[in-house]
Amino acid sequence: MEKQSYSKTFFRGNIKGQIGKNNNGDVMKFAVIFSRFASFVIDYILFGVIYYFLLKLGVVGFIIANLIFFVYRIITCTFLDGTIGMRLLRLKIYNNNIKNVVKREIFRIGSAFYYIGYLYAFLDKDGRCLHDIASDTYVEYEKREAERGRAVVLIYVLFVVSLLKYSSSFC
């Protein structure tokens, strides 16, 4: 699948009420950026439960919880094309082999400092964060296949329940 390119940057947007065929690209870029933020919030809400139970162990629990989140993102982004939050919002990671996803997650940790890596997405013509550029991946809305929809949701639910059960005193 070929990467969609946006022709305008954040600074050259619809400044003087210009109406043209390329203005929709800016809207899509910002929609993807805010959807990515929302998917990250969804993932943190899901893992908030795991963090709650593991933080009772102190610093060791904090390290284990972050390691689980790191491995979760690598596994889901490699084999399911995105995390639970990304899949719920119909976002998909492209060019997501295991090598690129591991690099992406390592660079994502670096991008989190002062959120500079994330804020760069507003300046990039394609809406890519620094960790996407450094790992040669990109995130866009997916073309949804109807037959996979329910099976994928069931897999996600089972995955979260199993994580809750085996990583805490859930049941």
N, C-alpha and C positions, 0 to 999 in steps of 0.2 A: 504494500500500500504506500502510496506516495504522500509525503508530508505536505499539508496545506500551508501555504505561505500567505502572510498578511502584508499588504503593500504599504501600510501607513504605520508610523510609530506613535507612541503616546503623545509626543509633542506636536506632531503634524496632524492631529485629529481634526474633527469638524469644527474649525475655529470660527470661520465667518459665515456659518450657516450654509456651507457648501453642501450640495446634495449631489451625490454621485454613486456609482455602483460599488465603490470600494469602502464606503462608510460602514457597511455591514461587517467587514473584517475586524474593525476596532471593537464592535459590540461583541463579536464572538470571542475575541481575545480576552476581553474583560470577563465574559461569562465563564470561560474556562478557568481563569485565574481565581475568581471567587468560588467556583465549584470545587477547585482544588483545595481552597481553604476550608470550605464546608466539609469536604471528605476527610480532611485531617482532623477536624473537630469531631466528626462521627467516630473515627478510629480512636481518638483519645477518650471519648465517652465510654466506648466499649472496653477499653483497657483501664479505665478508671476503677472498675471493679477489681481487676487483677492487682492494680497498684494498691488498692485499699487493703487487700488481704496480705500482700507481700511486704508492705511497709511496716507491718507489725514485727518483722524480723530485723528492722533497723537498716543500717547501711547495706548489709548483705541482701536484704529484700529489695532495696532500691536498685542495686546492681543487677539482680536477677530479673526484676521487672523490666528494666531497660534492655537487657539482653533478649528477653522474650519478645519485646516489641521490635527490636532490630531484626531478629530471625523471622518473625511473623511478616514483616514488610518484605524481606528478601524472598521468602517462599511464595507469598501471595502475588507479589509483583512479577516473579519469574513464571510461575505456573498458571496463575489465574488472571494475568494481565492487569492486576491492580489490587489494592486492598479492599476490604469490605466497604468502606466509605466511598472509594472511587467507583466500585461496581454499582453501588446503589444510586450514584449520581451519573451513571453511564459514562464514566471516564475510563480511558484505557491507555496503558503505557505501550508505546511502540519501540521496537528495537530493544527488546527486553530479554536478552540472553543473560545467563547467570553472572557472567563477568561484568557486563554493563550495570546490572542491578546492584551488585555488591559495591562497585565504584559509586553508583548513584547514592546509595545509602550512606557511605562514608562521607561523600561530599555534602550530603544533606545535613549531616551533623555539623559540618563546618559552615554551611549556609545559615544555620540557625543563629549564629552569633550576630546580634544586633539586627537580625532579619534582613541583612543586606542581600543575601542570596535570593531571598524571596521577593524583595522589593525590586530587584533587577528585572523581574518579569514584566513590570509596567513599562520598562524602557526597551525591552527586546521586541523586535518586530514580529516575532512569532509567539511571544508570551512565555518563553521558556525561562525557568529559574537557572541560577548558576550551576546547580548540581545536575540539571538536565543537560546543559551544554557540555560540562566537563565529562559526563559519562556517555554522551552521544545518544541520549534517549529523548523522547518528547511525549507529552500527554495531550490527548485530544478527546473529544466526544467520540464514542464508538458507534459503528453501524451495528445495531443490535440484531442478533439472530434470534428469532422467536423460539426455536426449539430448545435453546440452552437456558432460557430465562429462569424457569422454575427449578431446574436441577441445580443451577449455580447458587440460587438463594438457599436451597436446602443444604448444600455443601457448606455455605457460610455459617448457617445456624448451627450445624453439627460441629463445625470447627470451633466456634466461640464457646459452645457448651462444653466441649472436651477440654478446651484451655481452662475454663473456669473450674471444672471438676478436678483436673489433675494438678493445677497450680495453686490451689487454695483449699480451704476447708468448706467448699461450696456444698457438697452433699455428704 
